[in-house]
Amino acid sequence: MSTSQDMPATSSRLWRWIGGLGIVYSVLYFLGLLVLTGNQPGIDASANQLITYYKAHEGQTMAAVFVVAAAMVLFAFFLSALRRELRRNGGDGEQLSTAAAVGGAVYIGGFLVGLILQVGLLDAASHHITSAARTLNVLSQDDWVPVVVGLSIVALSTGFAGLRGRVLPRWLAVASIALGLLALAGPLGGIAFLLTPLWTLAVGVVLAHGPSATSVRPAAEAAAPAAA
């Protein structure tokens, strides 16, 4: 028979599993954006080129839409586990966890808008609506703005919290800050898209492993003077 003392351990295991969803997210991210999406037409593609491409790749594009949509659901839960870990360490963790949540919402919203545009392109191709195809394609090509902004906020807030509260290994905290800055580095920001699954993989592994002794030390040190 379980007791109330078992509940903290069960809760901790649950949150480690949720944090580990960052690993699954990395796999779906790679599959949806780097494999299934493929080499889509550029911003200067003609309406006829767009109609031809999306008619020929309808199944592949729709599969990518569903894979990325599932990845966004997993990212939301992964982010909740990350935010919980940031808050557990006291200090600036509360404020930085809020920034991470805001950034995550912007990041997910950017991707969801992109998925809407992809479905719109499929509909335009299916019904041969050439007037809408080029407009949707231009918007789809420029949908990176909220994605990189959201990614930068999440990565920077996580990195700063990792340095101040020892939430993450120091090397991962520094890498998070570097990713956040790279996302806003103009043309180089495209590299951040390729590095994002590696970052969520690393953070997911840390969260799945559970908090280290150093991650709870700041909270313990803060509690010691109050107890005295």
N, C-alpha and C positions, 0 to 999 in steps of 0.2 A: 504493500500500500504506500503510495507516494505521500509525502508530507510537504508542508509549506517550505521546508528547507530545500526541497528539490526544485522549487520554482525558479530561483535565480539561475541555477545551473542550466535548466531547460531553456530559459529565456536567452541565456548567453549563447547556447548552442544554436538556437534559432537565428539569432542575429549574425552569428558567424556564417551560417548557411546563406542568409540574405546578402551579406557582404561578399560571399563567394560568387554571387550572380554576376559580379564584374568580370569573372573569367568567362562565363557563358556569353555575356554581352560582347566580349572581344571576338569570340568565334562568329557570332551572328553579324557583327559589324564588318568583319573581314569578308564573310560570305555575301552579305547583301550589297555592300558598297564597292568592294574591290573585285568581286568575282561575277555576281549576277548582273550588276549594272552595266559592266562592259564599257566599250568605247562608244559612247553616245554622240550624236551629232553636235558640233560646236555651235557657238552663238550666231555664226554667220550662215548657218545652213538654210537652204531655201525651204519653202513650205512643202514642195513635192518631195524633197529629200527626207524631211521629217515624217511625212505621211508614209513613205516607203519603209523607213527604218522601223517605226513603231508598229506598223502592220506586221512586219517580218519578225519582230521581237516582242510581240504582245505577251506571250506566256512567260518569257524570261523577265520582262519588266514587271509584270504583276507579281511574280514570285519574289523579286527584289523588294517590292513594296511591302508585302506581308512579312518578309524576314526583317526588314528594317523597323517596321511597326512593332514586331515582337521584341526587337532589340531595345526600342525606346521604353517599353513596359519594364523590361529587366533593368534598364539603366535607372529608372525612377526608384525601384526598390533598392538597388545597389547604392544609390545616392542617399536614401534614407538611413542605411546602415553606416555610411561614411559620416553623415551629419550627426548621428548618434555618438559615434566615436569622437568626433571633434568636440561635442558638448561635454562628454565625460571628463575631459581633461581640465575643465575650469579655465580661469584666466580669460583670454580673448577667444576661447573656443566657441562660446555662445554666439558672439557677433559674427565670427568667421563662418560658423555653420549656417547662419542665416544667409550670408553672401553666397555660400555654395548652393543653397537651395534655390535662391533667385537665379543664379547662373545656370543651374540645371534646368529650371523651367524655360529659360530663354533658349537653351541648347535643344531641348526636346521640341519646343515649339517651332524652331527653325527647321528641324528635320520633318516634322509633321506637315508644315506648309510645303516643303519639297515633295513629300509623297502625294499631296493633293495635286500639285502641278504635274507630277508624273501620270497620275490617273487621268487628269485632264488631257494630257497629250495622247494617251491611249484612246480616249473618247473622240478626240479631234481626228485621229487617224482612222478610227473605225467608221466614223460618219463623214470622212473626207471634208472636214471643215478647215480649209486652208487658211482662212482669215484669222482663226484662233491659234493655229499651230505655232506660228512664229512668235506671237506674243507670249504664249505659255512657255515656249522654249527660252526666250530671253529672261523671263522671270525665274525659270528653273535654274538657269546658269548663274543668276545673281543671288540665289537664295543662301549663299555661303555666309552672308553678313551676320544674321543672328546666330548661326551655328558657331562661328569663330569667337564671337563676343561671349556667348554662353560658356563655351569651352574655356576661354581665358579666365573668366570669373571663377569657375569651378576649380581649375587647376591652381590659380594663384591663391585663392582662399585656403585650399587644402595644403599647399606648400607652406604658406606662412604659419598656419596652425601647426603643421608638422615641425617647424623649426622652434616655435615658441612653447608648444605643449608636448613635444615628443610623441605625437600621435603616430607618426610614420618614422621609419629609419631615415637618418639624416640625408642619405644619398637620394632617397625617393622624394623627400621634401624639396631638395634642390632641383631634382628633375621635374617636379610638378611646377615649380616657379618658372623654369626654363621653358616648359611646354606652354604655360600661360602667356609668356612673353612672345614666344615663337608664333602663336596663333594670331597675333596682331602685327606680325612683321611683314605686312604687305605681301608681295609675291611669294616670299618664303613661307607664308602661312599655310600653303598647301602641304608642306612637310608635316605640319601638325596633324592633318587628317590621317596621314600614314602612321604617325606615332601614337595617336589616341588609343587604338586597341592594345598597344603594348603597355600604355600607362594604366588603363583600367584593369588589364591583366595583373600587373604588379600590385596595384592597390587592392584588387580583389583577393589576391593570395595573402596579403598582409591581414586583411580583415577576416578572411576565413581561418587563418591561423590563430586569431584571437589577440587581445591586447597583451603587450609585453610588460615586463616589470617597469620599464622606463616610462611607459605611456601613462601609468597611473601615479607615478612619483610626484608630478606637480600638484595633483589634487591632494595627495597625502601630505605633502609639505605645507600646503595651504591650510589643511585642517589641523596641523600640529599646533600652531600658535593659538588657534581658537580653543583647542582643548586645554592648553596651558593656562 
